[in-house]
Amino acid sequence: MLNVLYVIATFIATIIGALAGIGGGIVLKAMTDLFSPDSVQVIGLGVFLGAISIFLAIGGGPLNVSLLVICFGFTLRDAAIYSIASIFFSQISKIYTIVIANDYSRYDLGLVPWLAIVAIIGGYIGTTLSQRLSSKMLAILYNVFMIMLAVLTLVSVGRHM
């Protein structure tokens, strides 16, 4: 059941992400004119994204970015920054529940230092690329990534059904 929800979330994010690249964002501009970010919308979207990313164990990056772009008209660069902050805090709550439950046994904690090192390196490379790429190229790469993610998800779900 979770795999089906994950596929649905991925496809929704793919469609929204693709809208970000159509006509330089003309479709999104028309849609975001309907919404203006206020405190209630920001809190509601934050709670939704945090809950769904932990529930589905997806981290939430692609979904966060897509919904921030479409709901609030953020650029992909700005949405990525807010997405990282959102993921950071939602994952802290997950780590907190693991610590409280003393449920370390199912995790290989020896990987944590290595994951931290490669995450820092990957973050540096990603930031450098993001700063050097045009907004149009960034949108194209984002759409390609979303399509690849959707295909990989479908293949994975197909294997497990």
PAZAPA-4460 file (N, C-alpha, C; in steps of 0.05 Angstrom, whole numbers, plus 32768, in hexadecimal, padded with zeros to 4 digits):
% residues 161
    n_x    n_y    n_z   ca_x   ca_y   ca_z    c_x    c_y    c_z   seq   type   mol
   8010   7FE8   8000   8000   8000   8000   8011   8019   8000     1      M     A
   8027   8019   8010   8038   8030   8011   8046   8035   7FF6     2      L     A
   804C   801F   7FE8   8058   8022   7FCD   8045   8031   7FBA     3      N     A
   802C   802A   7FBC   8018   8037   7FAA   8016   8055   7FB1     4      V     A
   8016   805C   7FCB   8015   8078   7FD3   802E   8086   7FCA     5      L     A
   8045   8078   7FCB   805E   8084   7FC2   805D   808A   7FA4     6      Y     A
   8052   8077   7F95   8050   807C   7F78   803E   8094   7F72     7      V     A
   8028   8095   7F80   8015   80AC   7F7C   8023   80C6   7F83     8      I     A
   8031   80C7   7F9A   803F   80E0   7FA2   8054   80E7   7F8D     9      A     A
   8063   80D3   7F83   8078   80D8   7F70   806C   80E3   7F56    10      T     A
   8056   80D7   7F4D   804A   80E1   7F34   803F   80FD   7F37    11      F     A
   8033   8103   7F4E   8029   811E   7F53   8040   8131   7F52    12      I     A
   8056   812A   7F60   806E   813B   7F60   8079   813E   7F44    13      A     A
   8079   8129   7F34   8083   812A   7F19   8072   813D   7F08    14      T     A
   8058   813B   7F0A   8047   814D   7EFA   804B   816A   7F03    15      I     A
   804C   816F   7F1D   8050   818A   7F26   806B   8194   7F1E    16      I     A
   807F   8183   7F20   809A   818B   7F18   809B   8191   7EFA    17      G     A
   808D   8181   7EEA   808D   8187   7ECD   807F   81A1   7EC7    18      A     A
   806B   81A8   7ED7   805D   81C2   7ED3   8070   81D9   7ED8    19      L     A
   8084   81D5   7EE9   8097   81EA   7EEF   80A8   81F1   7ED7    20      A     A
   80AB   81DE   7EC5   80BC   81E4   7EAD   80AD   81EC   7E94    21      G     A
   8092   81EA   7E94   8083   81F0   7E7C   8082   820E   7E77    22      I     A
   808C   8216   7E60   808A   8232   7E58   8098   8245   7E6C    23      G     A
   80AE   823C   7E78   80BC   824D   7E8B   80AB   8252   7EA4    24      G     A
   8099   8240   7EAA   8089   8243   7EC3   806F   8252   7EBF    25      G     A
   8066   8255   7EA6   804D   8264   7EA1   8035   8256   7EAE    26      I     A
   8034   823C   7EAD   801E   822D   7EB9   801E   8231   7ED7    27      V     A
   8036   822F   7EE3   8038   8233   7F00   8030   8250   7F08    28      L     A
   8038   8263   7EF8   8032   827F   7EFE   8013   8282   7F00    29      K     A
   8005   8276   7EED   7FE8   8278   7EEE   7FDC   826B   7F06    30      A     A
   7FE8   8254   7F0D   7FDE   8245   7F24   7FE5   8252   7F3F    31      M     A
   7FFD   825D   7F41   8006   8269   7F5A   7FF8   8284   7F5F    32      T     A
   7FED   8290   7F4A   7FDD   82A9   7F4E   7FC5   82A3   7F60    33      D     A
   7FBC   828A   7F60   7FA5   8283   7F71   7FAD   8280   7F8E    34      L     A
   7FC6   827C   7F93   7FCF   8278   7FAF   7FE2   828E   7FB7    35      F     A
   7FE0   8297   7FCF   7FF5   82A9   7FDA   7FFC   829D   7FF5    36      S     A
   8016   8299   7FF9   801D   828B   8012   8017   829C   802A    37      P     A
   8006   8291   803B   8001   829D   8055   8009   8288   806A    38      D     A
   8007   8290   8083   8011   827F   8099   8002   8264   809A    39      S     A
   7FE8   8264   8095   7FD8   824C   8096   7FE0   8239   8080    40      V     A
   7FE4   8243   8068   7FED   8232   8052   8009   8227   8056    41      Q     A
   801B   8237   8060   8036   822E   8065   8037   8219   807A    42      V     A
   8028   821D   8090   8027   8209   80A5   801A   81F0   809B    43      I     A
   8004   81F3   808D   7FF6   81DB   8083   8007   81CB   8070    44      G     A
   8015   81D8   805D   8026   81CA   804A   803D   81BD   8059    45      L     A
   8048   81CB   806D   805F   81C0   807C   8057   81A7   808B    46      G     A
   8040   81A8   8098   8036   8190   80A7   8031   8179   8093    47      V     A
   8024   817F   807D   801E   816A   8069   8037   815E   805F    48      F     A
   804B   816E   8056   8063   8163   804A   8074   8154   805F    49      L     A
   8075   815E   8077   8084   8150   808C   8077   8135   8092    50      G     A
   805D   8135   8095   804F   811C   809B   8051   8107   8085    51      A     A
   804C   8110   806C   804C   80FD   8055   8068   80F3   8050    52      I     A
   807C   8103   8053   8097   80FA   804E   80A1   80E6   8063    53      S     A
   8099   80E9   807C   80A0   80D5   8090   808F   80BC   808D    54      I     A
   8075   80C0   8088   8063   80A9   8085   806B   8097   806E    55      F     A
   8072   80A3   8057   807A   8093   8040   8097   808D   8040    56      L     A
   80A7   8098   8053   80C3   8093   8055   80D2   809B   803B    57      A     A
   80CA   80B2   8030   80D6   80BB   8016   80E8   80D3   8019    58      I     A
   80EB   80DE   8031   80FB   80F6   8034   80EC   810E   802B    59      G     A
   80DF   810D   8014   80CE   8123   800C   80D9   8137   7FF8    60      G     A
   80F2   8136   7FF2   80FE   814A   7FE1   80EF   8151   7FC8    61      G     A
   80EB   813E   7FB6   80DD   8145   7F9D   80C1   814F   7FA1    62      P     A
   80B3   8143   7FB4   8097   814C   7FBA   8098   8168   7FC6    63      L     A
   80AA   816D   7FD9   80AC   8187   7FE5   80B1   819D   7FD0    64      N     A
   80C5   8198   7FC0   80CC   81AC   7FAC   80B5   81B2   7F99    65      V     A
   80A8   819D   7F90   8092   81A0   7F7D   807B   81B0   7F8A    66      S     A
   8073   81A9   7FA2   805D   81B7   7FAE   8064   81D4   7FB6    67      L     A
   807D   81D8   7FBE   8085   81F4   7FC4   8085   8205   7FAB    68      L     A
   808D   81FA   7F95   808C   8208   7F7B   806F   820F   7F74    69      V     A
   805E   81FB   7F75   8043   8200   7F6B   8031   820F   7F7F    70      I     A
   8034   820A   7F98   8023   8218   7FAC   802C   8234   7FB1    71      C     A
   8046   8239   7FB1   804F   8254   7FB9   805F   8262   7FA4    72      F     A
   8062   8255   7F8D   8070   8262   7F76   808E   8266   7F7B    73      G     A
   809A   8255   7F8C   80B7   8257   7F90   80C6   824F   7F77    74      F     A
   80DE   8259   7F74   80EF   824E   7F5F   80F9   8233   7F68    75      T     A
   8103   8223   7F56   810E   8209   7F5D   8124   820C   7F72    76      L     A
   8135   8220   7F6E   814B   8224   7F81   8141   822A   7F9D    77      R     A
   812E   823C   7F9F   8123   8243   7FB9   8114   822C   7FC6    78      D     A
   8104   821E   7FB5   80F5   8207   7FBF   8108   81F1   7FCA    79      A     A
   811F   81EE   7FBD   8132   81DA   7FC6   813D   81E1   7FE2    80      A     A
   8142   81FA   7FE7   814C   8203   8001   8137   81FE   8016    81      I     A
   811F   8206   8011   8109   8202   8025   8103   81E4   8028    82      Y     A
   8106   81D4   8013   8102   81B8   8015   8116   81AB   8027    83      S     A
   812F   81B3   8025   8144   81A8   8036   813F   81AF   8053    84      I     A
   8136   81C7   8058   812F   81CF   8074   8118   81BE   807E    85      A     A
   8104   81BA   806E   80ED   81AA   8075   80F5   818D   807B    86      S     A
   8105   8182   806A   810E   8166   806E   811F   8164   8087    87      I     A
   8130   8177   808C   8141   8177   80A4   812F   8175   80BD    88      F     A
   811B   8186   80BF   810B   8186   80D8   80F8   816E   80D9    89      F     A
   80ED   8164   80C3   80DC   814C   80C4   80ED   8134   80CB    90      S     A
   8105   8132   80C2   8116   811B   80C8   8120   811C   80E5    91      Q     A
   8123   8134   80F0   812B   8137   810C   8115   812A   811D    92      I     A
   80FC   812F   8116   80E6   8123   8125   80E6   8104   8123    93      S     A
   80ED   80FA   810C   80F0   80DD   8108   8107   80D2   8119    94      K     A
   811D   80DF   8119   8134   80D6   8129   812D   80D7   8147    95      I     A
   811E   80EC   814F   8116   80EF   816A   8105   80D7   8173    96      Y     A
   80F2   80CE   8162   80E2   80B7   8169   80F2   809D   816B    97      T     A
   8107   809B   815A   8118   8084   815B   8128   8084   8175    98      I     A
   8132   809B   817D   8142   809D   8196   8130   8098   81AE    99      V     A
   8118   80A3   81AF   8106   809F   81C5   80FE   8081   81C7   100      I     A
   80F9   8074   81B1   80F2   8058   81B1   810A   8045   81B5   101      A     A
   8122   8051   81B5   813A   8041   81B7   813B   802B   81A2   102      N     A
   8135   8033   8189   8132   8020   8173   8149   8022   815F   103      D     A
   8161   801F   816A   8179   8022   8159   8180   8008   814B   104      Y     A
   8177   7FF2   8154   8180   7FD7   814B   817C   7FD2   812E   105      S     A
   8168   7FDE   8121   8164   7FD9   8105   8174   7FEB   80F2   106      R     A
   8185   7FFC   80FE   8195   800F   80EE   81B2   8009   80F2   107      Y     A
   81C1   800B   80DC   81DE   8008   80DD   81EA   8023   80E2   108      D     A
   81EF   802A   80FB   81F9   8044   8103   8216   8049   80F9   109      L     A
   8224   8034   80F1   823F   8038   80E6   823E   8046   80CB   110      G     A
   8228   8047   80BE   8225   8055   80A5   8222   8073   80A8   111      L     A
   8219   807C   80C0   8212   8098   80C4   8229   80AB   80BD   112      V     A
   8242   80A6   80C7   8258   80B9   80C0   825D   80BA   80A2   113      P     A
   825C   80A3   8095   8260   80A2   8078   824A   80B1   8069   114      W     A
   8231   80AD   8072   821B   80BA   8065   821D   80D9   8069   115      L     A
   8226   80E1   8080   822A   80FE   8085   823F   8109   8073   116      A     A
   8255   80FB   806F   826A   8105   805E   8261   8107   8041   117      I     A
   8255   80F2   8037   824D   80F3   801A   8235   8106   8016   118      V     A
   8225   810A   802A   820F   811E   8028   821A   813A   8027   119      A     A
   822F   8140   8036   823B   815A   8035   8248   815F   801A   120      I     A
   8256   814A   8010   8263   814D   7FF5   824E   8150   7FE0   121      I     A
   8239   8140   7FE1   8223   8142   7FCD   8215   815C   7FCF   122      G     A
   8211   8167   7FE6   8204   8181   7FEA   8215   8197   7FDE   123      G     A
   8230   8195   7FE1   8242   81A9   7FD6   8241   81A8   7FB7   124      Y     A
   8242   8190   7FAC   8241   818C   7F8F   8226   8197   7F84   125      I     A
   8210   818F   7F91   81F6   8198   7F88   81F3   81B6   7F89   126      G     A
   81FD   81C3   7F9F   81FB   81E0   7FA1   820C   81ED   7F8B   127      T     A
   8223   81E3   7F86   8234   81EE   7F71   8226   81EC   7F56   128      T     A
   821B   81D5   7F50   820D   81D1   7F36   81F5   81E4   7F35   129      L     A
   81E6   81E5   7F4A   81CE   81F6   7F4A   81D4   8213   7F45   130      S     A
   81EA   821D   7F50   81F2   8238   7F4C   81FC   823E   7F30   131      Q     A
   8207   8229   7F22   8212   822D   7F08   81FE   8229   7EF1   132      R     A
   81E8   821A   7EF7   81D5   8214   7EE2   81C0   822A   7EE0   133      L     A
   81B6   822E   7EC8   81A0   8241   7EC4   8186   8236   7ED0   134      S     A
   8173   8247   7ED5   8159   823E   7EE0   814C   822A   7ECD   135      S     A
   814E   822F   7EB3   8142   821E   7E9F   814F   8202   7EA0   136      K     A
   8169   8201   7EA1   8177   81E7   7EA2   8171   81D9   7EBC   137      M     A
   816F   81E7   7ED1   8168   81DB   7EEB   814C   81CE   7EEA   138      L     A
   8139   81DD   7EDD   811E   81D2   7EDA   811E   81B9   7EC8   139      A     A
   812D   81B9   7EB3   812F   81A2   7EA1   813A   818A   7EB1   140      I     A
   8150   818E   7EBF   815C   8178   7ECE   8149   816E   7EE4   141      L     A
   813B   8180   7EF0   8127   8178   7F05   8112   8167   7EF8   142      Y     A
   8107   816E   7EE1   80F3   815E   7ED4   80FD   8143   7ECC   143      N     A
   8116   8142   7EC1   8122   8128   7EBA   8125   8117   7ED3   144      V     A
   812E   8122   7EE8   8131   8113   7F01   8116   8109   7F0B   145      F     A
   8101   8119   7F0A   80E7   8111   7F13   80DC   80FA   7F02   146      M     A
   80E0   80FB   7EE8   80D7   80E6   7ED6   80E6   80CC   7EDD   147      I     A
   8101   80CE   7EE0   8110   80B6   7EE7   8107   80AB   7F02   148      M     A
   8101   80BC   7F15   80F8   80B3   7F2F   80DD   80A5   7F2D   149      L     A
   80CB   80AF   7F1C   80B1   80A2   7F18   80B5   8086   7F0B   150      A     A
   80C6   8084   7EF8   80CB   806B   7EEA   80D7   8057   7EFE   151      V     A
   80EB   805F   7F0D   80F7   804E   7F21   80E3   8044   7F36   152      L     A
   80D2   8056   7F3E   80BD   804F   7F51   80AA   803A   7F46   153      T     A
   80A2   803E   7F2D   8090   802A   7F20   809E   800F   7F1E   154      L     A
   80B7   800F   7F16   80C6   7FF6   7F14   80C8   7FE8   7F30   155      V     A
   80CE   7FF8   7F44   80D0   7FED   7F5F   80B5   7FE2   7F69   156      S     A
   80A0   7FF1   7F65   8085   7FE7   7F6D   807E   7FCE   7F5D   157      V     A
   8084   7FCD   7F44   807F   7FB5   7F33   808D   7F9D   7F3E   158      G     A
   80A5   7FA0   7F47   80B5   7F8A   7F52   80A9   7F7F   7F6C   159      R     A
   809C   7F90   7F7C   8093   7F89   7F96   8075   7F82   7F97   160      H     A
   8068   7F81   7F80   804C   7F7A   7F80   8048   7F5D   7F7B   161      M     A
***
